[in-house]
Amino acid sequence: MKKDYNNNDLRLSNVDETVTLIGWVAKRRNLGSLVFIDLRDRSGIVQLTFNEEIAESIKDVRNEYILQVTGVVTAKKDKNPKLASGEVEVVVSNCTVINSAQTPPIIIANETDALEETRLKYRYLDLRRECIKDNLILRHKITMIVRNYLSDLDFLEIETPILCKSTPEGARDYLVPSRISNGKFYALPQSPQLYKQLLMVGGMEKYFQIARCFRDEDLRADRQPEFSQIDIEASFVDEKDIFAIVEGLMSEIFSKLKNIELTKFIEMPYVECMSKYGSDKPDTRFDLLLNDISDIFTNTDFEVFKNILNEKGIINAIVVKNAQDKFSRKDLDKLQDFAKIYGAKALSYLKYANNEFSGSLNKVVSDDEKNVMIEKLQIENNDLVLIISGKKSVAQNALGQVRLKIGKDLGLIDESKFNFLWVTNFPMFEYVESENRFVAAHHPFTSPNVEDIDKLFENQENCYSRAYDLVLNGYELLSGSIRIHDQKLQEQVFEAIGMSLEEATDKFGFFIEAFKYGTPPHGGVGIGLERLVMIMAQTDNIRDVVAFPKTASASDLMSEAPNVVDEVQLKELGIKI
């Protein structure tokens, strides 16, 4: 059983050839003495024509039947410019039904009325839809470019273990009980972090892997419990070296697959990024920047602002140009409810029209303060000013989310753009109020900035690291850092996050031991493969780029996983439910 061509590869140059094709029936049309069938394979569709004599042999054929046909390629009178093969058709002389099919529970077309739950339950049918198929082909092409590009740079592709030791690296581990060692567990890797660093200790110098990673965390549209990471690590490098490798890789991918020539990526320190965008993964395809206007209200009589500034909070504003008439009181109330989701106590506003202010702050802000705002924020007639005040982290994040919502709602985002941004100098630590202590913001193997090492214990909130993220269109595309390679500094960082050397040895003993034998300076990144494919495919649902994805509740509706297991299996593992 064979085919001479992929269905969508036939062109006018094939006219008068006798060909054999195989595929699924995508569509059937009866026109009196003629029957037309669109035959689909992975490449796409070609039209088949059956005359009255041979049409009798396919009278029972329906959508999704598999046919093998032989016929002559003929130029079409009415060409279809939407299909690559739209200038030709195959006049069938012989047809064999390879397999029949029941009526599928979903419409197999880009436009389908099936709910996502139904599509996931019958994912093997959903894969036949061109949009899903194309996403998986795009994913394949990206991984092939990655392998070739990094191999040409002398990187080695090396696999690391899937069954690992559970270590505190951030998210919750998926655990695997051991049958041989009852009561003990493996963990599935959240990332190959320790192993790729040990490969550097082992002298591999340049490593990469399309690594499978597992995190037992709450899911969302851009997150799955199991995912793939383009994992890269190199020795004797600094940030600039890593940036150059990644930028070259992205340029190769976008040039070959999108015909887009990328320019030099922008770099921005974390503090500046939060100040301008209220996010460490900002969408830079539109402006609408945050402005700290705290200094305008240093001597304000407005008690709310006065109290916030006395408590070392900030007052942040964004100016939505030419938009005051686009937001009714009801719209602004909804926007305030949205801001409160992110911790804001209130979203205040001022509308400026006919050289006058109106709005919730109009009566409590003095004329002098308004005039300074006009000058500082360059407010013009018909502008809308939105203000959130409070604790710095809350005010920035909440207004950043409002900024993003307005950008989407008002169509300010240029969807044709791909904007990359390196966010650098992340905080070394973050404070966890529930634990009343600082913890590692990235992971405990991230190197602090040389100039901040003396802040590890005395000034942790102002200690910054050599961690960096690459952001693409508002998504964190990769995270990485220059790692600690000095054993004494590593011990200091463990101590700074309240982990004794004994605890560290218990959790990372094999890793700490390795540092005694000459660890090279090294750094790397983990690039989210699914997120990259998702952005390039211009979908906002990561399940669209995964062959067999999980739902938001981490369930596989098709295979019905997770599920119960046999009591005998549990007994062998020493587990009682």
Helices and strands as residue ranges (DSSP letters): G 7-9, G 12-14, E 18-31, E 34-41, E 44-50, H 52-55, G 56-58, E 66-75, E 88-99, H 116-121, H 123-126, H 130-152, E 156-157, E 175-177, E 185-187, H 193-201, E 206-214, E 226-235, H 239-258, E 266-269, H 270-277, E 291-292, G 294-297, H 303-310, E 314-320, G 324-326, H 329-341, E 348-353, E 356-358, H 367-377, E 383-390, H 392-409, E 420-424, E 429-432, E 437-440, G 450-455, G 460-462, E 467-472, E 475-482, H 487-496, H 501-514, G 515-517, E 522-528, H 529-536, G 542-545, H 567-573
